[in-house]
């Protein structure tokens, strides 16, 4: 019997690499993305392309609207910071943080995993090049896994132990790119930018673009990203 996993897939570098890892480990993958009011909705088309190329069993997009709460440059009329230095990026939680986003996304993935009978959820959270997001830390992932096994029928009845896997949690961007390249990931299909144009070209100056550029350079692998 095949093993199933839900993979949170945004169409970015980290989530696509995480999908490749899940596939390489022999999971039948069911991917989930979110239309949550983000300014970079073009990422969802990237995710659809990635899912198709990488043999995802099913890719679903959940429609929620985090603009209701705002307070993030990704979901409100707040300018995305550009060309920040490494020191600035390490200086605290940035305005691109979307309040409770990973908790919300993982909760949907948890419900989907229960309906599928999947015992594993993969998320591309990263605590090294993570721009200060509190919901990308190992202790957060561990705590969510504990909660998941308290909050679900499968966990309570002991039929299966739900696992929240974040295989890139302790990797640098360069290491992530090297892992993905070895697994055959086509990074030209992905988009990491917080502020792309209508043609899907990356801005080149937001934190995510800067980290991506740095990762390809340090990995010694050509960056296939289309920049403005």
Secondary structure, DSSP 4 states (H G I P E B T S, - for coil): --EEEEEE--SSHHHHHHHHHHHHTTEEEEEEEEESS-S-THHHHHHHHHHHHTT-SEEEEEE--GGGT--STTTSS-PPP-S--HHHHTSS--TT--TTHHHHHHHHHHHHHHHHT--EEE----SSSSTT-GGGSHHHHHHHHHHHHHHSHHHHHTS---EEE-TTTT--HHHHHHHHHHTT--GGG----SS--TT--B-S-SHHHHHHHHHHHHHT------B-
